[in-house]
Amino acid sequence: MDIMLTVQPLPAFKDNYIWLLTRPGTRHAALVDPGDARPALAALQRLGLEPCAVLVTHHHWDHTGGVAALRKQYDAPVYGPAREDIPALTHPLREGDVVDLPQLGAALRVLDVPGHTRGAIAYYGADLLFCGDTLFTAGCGRLFEGTPRQMYASLAKLAALPGATQVYCGHEYTLENLAFARRVEPDNVDIMARIRATEALRARGLPSVPATLETEQRTNPFLRCHDPDVIAAAENFAGRSLTDAAEVFAVVRHWKDVLDDD
């Protein structure tokens, strides 16, 4: 993938991001998770672009709701998970498939990442990761359809990518997630530094996404279930000993669910 590829956020709804992939010198673009057609169509028209592909990570409406309207106006292929029901899908994908985007000089490898939904996928290439609601900046998605062990395995798969990988997730949740991360690891200085940096970005109206995977490794509790401090915090919350990292993950995810539901 060419380093000239650029990624722009298109805010949608309350806190969603649609990702617009472009390359200088071309009139083509790819869109990732266009839950709302309006900001996507407005950006395409404003910039004089034509979509060469629509990429979907999972079936939730806030990631797919704009696909049909885009297809009415542009005859662009729609890529997405083979194991989910997405009516506008033209190219069902599974792990190991590659999405070639020759108009952008790009190719993205497909990874199966079940957990948030049954058939969620992610797209990865040249240190760019489009992971929908599986891995969030400083957090991870709820388990609507998968099991904790499935989600932990999916996160471990993403965590094994190079540390320079830029994580493009589907929502602006970083500050909320960092507040929970601080609860899990109150003595983690990297979390405190990231809170300050994220607050400064948001105060200027700037997105906190993307973040590098290396940053996630230091500050995201869901990627740190092997760390002694996270294990101790999870065992204290659960009131029992935990046998492995997947069990630690299950407890930490439940802990955040309880707080979110309060």
C-alpha positions, 0 to 999 in steps of 0.5 A, spaced: 500 500 500 502 506 498 504 511 503 500 516 499 494 513 501 490 518 506 484 516 511 479 522 513 474 521 518 467 523 517 463 524 523 456 520 523 450 520 528 453 522 535 460 518 535 461 514 529 466 515 524 466 513 517 473 512 514 474 515 507 480 513 504 483 517 498 490 518 494 492 524 492 492 525 484 486 520 483 478 521 483 477 515 487 475 513 494 473 507 499 468 508 504 469 504 511 462 503 515 458 508 512 452 507 517 449 514 514 449 516 507 449 523 508 456 525 510 459 520 506 455 523 500 456 530 502 464 528 502 464 525 495 460 531 492 465 536 496 471 533 494 469 531 487 470 523 488 467 517 486 467 511 491 471 505 488 469 500 494 465 500 500 468 496 506 463 494 512 466 490 518 459 488 521 452 488 520 450 493 525 445 499 522 450 504 525 455 501 520 451 499 514 445 504 514 448 508 508 450 503 504 443 502 500 443 509 498 450 509 496 449 504 491 443 507 488 448 513 486 454 509 485 455 502 482 461 501 487 462 494 490 460 492 497 465 488 501 463 485 508 463 479 512 460 473 509 457 470 515 453 476 516 446 478 513 448 485 509 443 485 504 447 490 499 453 486 500 456 484 493 463 481 495 462 476 502 469 476 505 473 471 510 479 471 513 485 470 508 481 474 503 484 480 500 481 486 498 484 489 492 483 497 491 488 498 484 485 505 484 488 507 490 494 503 490 492 499 496 490 492 498 487 490 505 487 483 508 481 480 511 481 478 518 476 474 522 474 477 529 468 474 532 466 477 538 462 483 538 458 480 532 458 473 530 462 474 523 465 481 524 471 482 520 477 487 520 481 490 514 489 490 515 494 493 510 501 497 511 500 499 518 492 501 517 487 497 521 480 498 520 476 494 526 469 497 526 467 495 533 472 490 535 478 493 538 476 501 540 481 506 542 483 504 549 477 499 549 473 494 546 466 492 543 461 489 547 459 482 546 453 482 543 453 475 539 460 472 541 463 469 547 468 472 551 473 467 549 472 468 542 473 476 543 479 475 547 482 471 541 480 476 536 483 481 540 489 477 541 490 476 533 489 484 532 494 485 538 499 481 534 500 486 528 506 491 528 506 496 534 506 501 528 499 499 526 494 505 526 487 503 529 481 506 526 475 504 530 468 505 529 467 510 534 469 516 538 469 513 545 477 514 547 476 518 553 470 514 556 474 508 555 480 511 558 476 513 565 475 505 565 482 503 564 484 508 570 479 504 574 483 498 572 490 500 573 490 507 577 498 507 577 499 506 570 502 513 568 501 511 560 494 511 561 494 518 565 498 521 560 494 519 554 488 522 558 491 528 558 493 528 551 486 526 549 483 531 553 487 536 549 485 533 542 478 533 544 478 540 547 480 542 540 475 539 536 479 533 533 478 526 533 482 521 538 482 516 533 487 513 530 492 511 535 497 506 534 497 499 536 503 500 541 499 505 545 493 500 545 498 495 548 500 500 554 494 503 555 488 498 553 486 494 559 483 489 554 489 488 551 493 487 557 489 481 561 496 478 561 499 484 566 499 482 573 496 489 575 490 487 570 490 480 573 490 483 580 484 488 579 480 483 575 481 478 581 479 483 586 473 485 582 471 478 581 472 476 588 476 469 586 482 467 582 482 467 575 486 461 571 488 465 564 488 471 560 481 469 557 478 469 563 481 475 566 478 478 559 471 476 561 471 479 568 474 486 565 469 486 560 463 484 565 466 489 569 465 495 564 458 492 562 456 493 569 459 500 570 456 502 563 449 499 565 449 503 571 
